[in-house]
Amino acid sequence: MSDSSNLLTLLQQLPARDQLRRFAWRDGRPLSLAYFLAQVEGWRSLLERHAGTRFALYSSDSATFACILFGAWQAGKTVYLPGDVLPATCANLGALVDGYLGEFPAHCTPLTVAATDNIPAGHGFKTLAPDFPGLVIYTSGSTGEPQAVPKFLSQLATEVASLEQLFGDRVGDAEIFATVSHQHIYGLLFKVLWPITMGRAIHAQQTNFLEELQPGDRPVVLVSSPAHLKRLPAELSPHQTSPAFSTIRSIFSSGGPLPPEVAAEAGRLLGSVPVEVYGSSETGGVAWRQRLAGADDSWRVMPAIAWRVAANDELLEIRSPHLPDTEWYAMADQVQALDLQRFRLKGRVDRIVKVEEKRISLDALERQLKSLAPVADARVLLLEQSESQSQSQQRQRIAAFVVLSAAGRQMLSAQGKLTLNRLLRDGMAQAVEPVALPRSWRYLDALPLNAQGKTTRAGLLALLEPQEPSAPVDLAARPTRPLRQVLEQEPHRVLLELAVPSDLLYFDGHFEGAPILPGVVQVDWAINYGREYFALAPQFMGMQALKFQRVITPGMVVQLELLHDQQKNNLTFRMVSAAGQHASGRIIFGAGHAVD
């Protein structure tokens, strides 16, 4: 890594470097710098021939994404980064952009470039202009609708430099694995722009399951989030922990505070306590912390960032080179200043609401709920009348979305929902005013997460909508499908929550007195839901790596994760719950005849 590496002059520096050096890994094969430069030139040449200045980019492959992004910038195009390519997203983009790049649906007619590593002579890459509006990203939508955030290239370049100044020594020459998407600011910086600028190799495919992470003998960095790190104990078996992960040099986490017990568990299982990064799509990185043994919960401000606490409302205000101007920017978090470099987060001001003229902190309600023994995790929302299912309900109400602990699940099964509702309300009543007590309750196996690993307001509101079967059913018949809820959805991945009915037809005779869900039914659900969400090839060809680790019993709630590899014509599935992994496998499809 060179101290002079700079995002704006990167492509002028690269030709002088060893072009056989690794730029990325894809399917276990290295991609060279020559490949990167040739692809950038191909995209620049293509885009220079197209009218328009604004193009939307979506690619699940980080290497392809980087080639398109740098090629677009060299061609003077502003790039819009949507979080997905769902129909509503594409419809909204249609009014904003002049074309599409990457993995958009066919009706968007995305542009393509042939794969090559032959660099045309005299490509003449230019220095990127600092004041060029190179990017439009979107917020996560955790507190409302996703908002567009424009970025000048100078903002991205200074943040890359700040990350190297702060963390470069601990990262060294490590390769980059990531469980998060580069379509959002955190993943964009940590898994694409920062490593490529500094000459570190990236891994093109996103690591969806941590058990897929096989570092070998090369040092690696894991770019992750609280949502993924919380699943560590269920995902890793004893033989997969240290020393198998002894080459992990550092772990980064962003998207929300990491509970201290999760940070400690990650350190124990993976050999490195995560570095947490605090910031937002608008501000970029603001502060960081690493909760080593004995550390407190304070955050340390990043280099070159000036900060203060507003006197009237205790909001954190910053001035930063990661922002578009030098004005003070008020964040949505209240803080307590500890010294010149450290502060403690107290809660989001946009989560203080008025109910019957009383100010209520939703963060405080969540803390109170999570202090109760039956509760493992919780979120609460204030619902207005338009968000209620019935106009006859009160104008405002608090809704609670609760992930139960083992004790809570046992209580729900033995005593029922009404009794549990009352118990939790009584537990909160000692510290919460009556108007702030939740009126609606949803008990979940896990909180819904988007591609960034964040629980959004829209995702929670969807849980309040009545379940509608995807196909007509005979109401007199026994159920053959679970109740389904979409937790996360991307072009090639979907995560579903499945509530298995106690009277499911397939429990009959399998087995008397101790019913369990047949493995063939689990595979059938994976195939059918796979066909519903993806354009799978018509012919079933076979299965690989099929495993059934834990039984699924009546009334259980499990998560089904489906990954579609269009190039290889396969569908990978995995069923998990709080108890751990239940089943996994890879289903092969094709257009020909099935093989033994």
Phi, psi and omega in degrees: 000135182258139178295336182273001180300133184216133182303322186287333182248011188305311187289342173280331180280325188299318181302334180280345180275174177291110185285352175273351179296151184289131171263324183199168171242138176220122180052039177080000181249139181281146172247131186272169173298329177299319177298314180301311182295321180294319179292320177300316179296320178299316180290323178298314181298318180296313186288332177294338180272356182254133176291164180096155183240353186237124182227139177271138182234127171218126175210134179280348181262118185295326180292312177299317179304313182296319180297315180294317183299310181291325176296320178296317179296321178296332179273003178076029181257141171274132187252128175261131182247094175285157179281345180200179177235038176292158184308317180295323179295313179297322179296319179293321180293331184304331180272356187246331189242164181259355180181175186230143181231132176101222192264053176270157178303157185302326183293345176275352182046061179295146179284153181224157177225138179290146179285130178202157173239019176269111184276121177299143180294145175064042182294328172059053177297144185256162170287132180284140182284128181302326184269012179282130178283080191280344191213145166231115178251174182233141176294166186286338184081019183293334179243009180167206179288143176302136181247141179285136180231108177285149180226130168283153180295332178299323179297316180292319182295316180292327179289322175301316179297321179295317179297320179293319178299321186277318189239359186302319183295322182284335179277319179060228182260024183293152173273160189249118168254151181212143173258002184246162182276145174275003179282357178236164194298319182297306179297322179304313182287310191279332182251354180231290191294312182296306182296319182294319179299322184266005174081024177263141181285139178252162175256125190294321183271140175290139178274100184280324178242131183294338176290346175284343184288108180237086186294336187067220181257009180266138178294140182225161171240138177252121177259114191220196183213164177304322182300319180283319183290333176294337182270004184305308184302325181282336186271331188252127174273164186305324183286350181267352181274188182313138011271005181302330181253023183292344180271000176289113185275326181199154176233133175246145180221138176206167183112354180159160179298142178266121178304142185301325180291330177288319177300316180294319180294322176297319177298321181289317185279323186252353175084008180209125176285128185299145168271119180268139181242128180252133178177203180204169177300322182288319189262343192070200180291140180239317184208171181210164174202158173223114189273070174290169181305128179088354181282151178270192184261019182281162179246142180254130184292142179286162181300149173069009179254123174268143183215158177204165178250122180297133187292326188278327184228007177063022178286145173283128176239139183227155163238130191211144173291351176277354178263163184284346181214184184259012179285157174290135181244123181272123178272174184268008184252137170274141184224163172242120178287132179256320173201196186291341185242350189230147174217165177241131178287137179248343180141161181274135179289333179283002175250017170256117187238165176252126175235116183051046176070007177254135178281125183236131176268115178294326177298319180294321177299318180295319178298320180294317179299315184289348176280349182276142185302323182286355190249128174264323179204159183199151169225147176231149178227150168267123180257131173272172185301322183292342180263356178277154181282342183226132179291345181279349181284163182301156187299320178234145175205151176267131176248136180247134177243112194239129168264119186277148170284177178301320179294322179293320179296321178295320179294318179297318181292321186276324189246346177091167187291318184298317179296318180293319176306312183295319181297316180292321177298317178297322179293329179276335190299334182289342182233001186231137178294149184305323182292342183264357179289136181301141177255339178238141183229135172231126179257126190235156171283330178201153176287143179292139182234147173266189185296339177272000184078023181250146173270116184260160177299317180298321179296323178287318180298327180298333179289342179273348180284144180296141178292131176240129179296145181284347179212155179302139180231155175275109185296339179278346184274160175289145181292144176240359179231154176279165167286134191241141174222128178281122178264318179217146178212129176227173182302325184239016182209142173217142177239120183247148169256125184243120174262114186276117182297142179294333181259026179304136183303323188285354174283341182300123176075009184221069006232160181300126178086341180211068186293138174225155182283122180300145179299324181295330177289320179299318178294320179298318178297317180300316181293313183294317177290327176299317179292331180288324186261340184230159176271078181284150175298152191289331189259126171288126184251338181155183180227152178225152174053037181283127181221141173236107187263324182223148181282154174248123186249166181306137177085355181290154172244123181234161173254133176248116177255128181240131178236124182255119174259100186293325181292323182264000180054046177227161180232114177266132179233156176208133176248126180224162173210187178298338180281346182125200182274134181259318183202156176201161178172175180232126184251128185259135179235161178191182181260353184260208182270146177295150179240156179283000000 
